[in-house]
């Protein structure tokens, strides 16, 4: 299985913020146990890889070899 990074920096920041917010709300008792689902966006942000993006062919990070200007 080849895991290639498919999450860009803006996407990583958004995932970290949303995940932390969900966990914080769960800890405060505002949204119940469902808030712990925030672990998933945090984990995918830290890995730089999202399995759903792979399934749908989405890639928000810049390519490693940009097209040449010839």
Rosetta blueprint (number, residue, H / E / L):
1 X L
2 X L
3 X L
4 X L
5 X L
6 X L
7 X L
8 X L
9 X H
10 X H
11 X H
12 X H
13 X H
14 X H
15 X H
16 X H
17 X H
18 X H
19 X H
20 X H
21 X H
22 X H
23 X H
24 X H
25 X H
26 X H
27 X H
28 X L
29 X L
30 X L
31 X L
32 X H
33 X H
34 X H
35 X H
36 X H
37 X H
38 X H
39 X H
40 X H
41 X H
42 X H
43 X H
44 X H
45 X H
46 X H
47 X H
48 X L
49 X L
50 X L
51 X H
52 X H
53 X H
54 X H
55 X H
56 X H
57 X L
58 X L
59 X L
60 X L
61 X L
62 X L
63 X L
64 X L
65 X L
66 X L
67 X L
68 X L
69 X L
70 X L
